[in-house]
Amino acid sequence: MTDVNDGSGAVRPSAPADPGADAAITAPGGTASAHPPTVDSGSGEHPGVVMRPGPAGRRAALCDGPDVWEVIAALHALRDEDPNRHGEALAGDLCAVTRLTAVQVAAALDYYTADPDDIDTRIGDNDDTAEPAQRPPTAGGPPPCHNRPT
């Protein structure tokens, strides 16, 4: 994806990373994410999204909710489950599984449309970190935890 300067000082992504991937998503109530929002190159503000500090650096998060990458990871999981799910049905399901409002989901989708590389990198980093922890122990590995509640 390349950025296009429209001459006003605003930078706008020329196209989403996966053209059409988010174009068909319309949040319940008619909020569409078909067109990426204009990104002010100076402030990078997105309504409903804040930047939070953390050990892995600053990350985009909903003002009153989870990190944007977590919402988009749920979106990808829903698409993997049913690739034919799209539009309002997909957005409604995303609201249901994340327990977010349509406005929050639209804010996350708008941010993702504007900066998919950052969000996809965070999802990939999380997957890479989680994968070893989900593997069964190997021979000679650490002993199982015997003090788990039953």
Secondary structure, 3 states (H helix, E strand, C coil): CCEEECCCCEEEECCCCCCCCCCCCEECCCEECCCCCCEECCCCCECCEEEECCCCCCEEEECCCCEHHHHHHHHHHHHHHCCCCCHHHHHHHHHHHHCCCHHHHHHHHHHHHHCHHHHHHHHHHHHHHHHHHHCCCCCCCCCCCCCCCC
